[in-house]
């Protein structure tokens, strides 16, 4: 579309759409109109011809004609009557014959006063008044107009002649009748044509001029419309084709302009709508951002509050524990055995409360997605031993024997020491709680495929299979979100399964009524393949299919090991499902699970704490592995390792 | 001469328990219930080690630690944080402020004593009486 068409000259009058209706306009019928013109012309011509004929046939015309054509004959007859008018004179007859032979004269007679023929000449047969002395017919000689017409249509002309005017010359005119009428008719028709032409031509000319003007006007209007300027309405009146054309043009221009106005209005309303939507979107975005900020504030406030509450709990707990311990140690004077035992109970309860606070704190952090993991290489022995002092005290209080069986040849594991330690403590405390007095609780570790399994074996009442299944179901549920604790297990077991999940492990329960229970959890061995497989197996428990991104970082020349920086980065930002895989050789594999987009990945890697944006960009060229609905951790880990081995920046640094 | 330990904690009950424990172990323990008092006492007599809480009424333990570290005699003195705030962030901030060790409340007395022994030498054979600041 011509763009100018939508921007007409605002000064130009725009005819309203209703000014002209093409539909109500009569359709021009050229044939009928031409016929009408022809009839008018014909009528004019016939009228003029008739008028001409009447004029030609009128008495004065006859008179005039006779006067003009027979003047000489009359003159001659006058002379004749004067001097030769005597019937005996042969010359007179010859003269009269001469007169009768003159053009237009058929016969000539001279009558005397008595009305008798004195002389006659010319076509005497017609006269029926042959010879002198005859009496001409009465119609010929009766008084009255000097010119008269005979019953057969011939005309006679009577003229008094002679000295006394008693003689009359009668001339029979030869030019009366059909030939003369035809001549007159032809003249009349010719005159009609000429007259009609004379009348119709100026009219035609005027009409043509008007039409040309209309044409010019129409042409101007079309040119304006062509240039996109609204033309003035073409003022063509009348009923000719140009008027119709003008009406049609006005209607067309009006339609075009109306369509143009509608288009403009639609355009502007569209723009307005787009603006409105953009504004709405912006507001929604703002509100979302605001809500996000608010939510983050609320979360952080809640976490701060939780921390404060935990702090307020811990301080009096510490006082209780300290004084109980002081008294038990005899620092405040000697105590009896029973007093010492009771003080032990106080300490034990206080420690339980302390652990509960830890669980509570971790639970709230986990719910807020703010529980960071610090997985590193550890030995299982170190891990179990770190919990042992606490556990021994607990076992002593519960009157339960505590034993551990940790082989020396176990592979090192990848674990968050604090969390793994808490798992062990929770499971053992739980076992002690359900164990009868004088029974044994065993903590054993065994090497399994991809890692180490640590089991806590008790000889308590055990559980029915249905209870085990239900408990196990709860563990599975907790992999995606923290639910309330199982009845009888408190918050401890619930958080325990979360902590296992964060350590890329799996928790299982075996139990038999009357024989006791075995709670086991695994930790991945500290090698890439094992860690990856454990990690992928954990990811697989997520409800949605997901994608993971993996990249290997290498220490920049002369720079810090990326591991150090990544650890900070991971601690601050990472979710439990993400994995940092330190390999100890100056490289580090980073795996981000869930549904991070490429941008988020880069943003996260470009976060403060990493070398610089450029390094993060170039080093963090991620290997992306899509996980479909059904996938096998073995296959995917092999694929991932192969991809990492193939990646140019990590070539040869990763075992496929 | 027994080793002197400055215990900075606004909870007098806990401070008393720690002082008792330290005295029993043969240390000369001095108490300060706020950051300002801690800095003053450390200026009066340079301690062999400091046990420092984080939440104090006038300033936080990190600031106290930085102040103490700014005093030349205390540049290498062991400063052990003992706090109910035990998050990773707290531990990191304590390390950045110049803390030597970090214990979370409630802590195991044997562990604390073992650490002190390791940091500032053997405990005295004779238990010393704890000294409390005038109320």
Contacts between the chains, C-beta under 8 A, distances in Angstrom:
chain1	res1	chain2	res2	distance
A	307	B	85	7.0
A	307	B	87	7.0
A	310	B	84	7.2
A	311	B	55	6.8
A	311	B	84	4.4
A	311	B	85	5.8
A	312	B	84	8.0
A	313	B	84	7.9
A	314	B	84	3.6
A	314	B	104	7.8
A	314	B	105	5.0
A	314	B	106	6.7
A	315	B	11	5.6
A	315	B	14	6.8
A	315	B	84	5.2
A	315	B	105	6.5
A	317	B	105	7.5
A	317	B	106	5.4
A	318	B	14	5.6
A	318	B	84	6.9
A	318	B	105	4.0
A	318	B	106	3.9
A	318	B	107	7.5
A	319	B	11	6.8
A	319	B	13	4.6
A	319	B	14	5.0
A	319	B	17	6.5
A	320	B	106	8.0
A	321	B	106	4.2
A	322	B	14	6.3
A	322	B	17	3.5
A	322	B	18	6.9
A	322	B	21	7.2
A	322	B	106	7.1
A	322	B	109	7.2
A	323	B	13	7.7
A	323	B	17	5.5
A	325	B	109	5.4
A	326	B	17	5.9
A	326	B	20	5.6
A	326	B	21	6.4
A	326	B	24	8.0
A	329	B	24	7.7
A	329	B	109	7.8
A	331	B	20	5.7
A	331	B	21	7.0
A	331	B	24	4.9
A	332	B	20	7.4
A	350	B	106	6.9
A	351	B	106	7.5
A	354	B	106	5.8
A	372	B	88	6.8
A	374	B	88	7.6
A	389	B	108	6.5
A	389	B	111	7.9
A	390	B	108	7.9
A	571	B	88	6.7
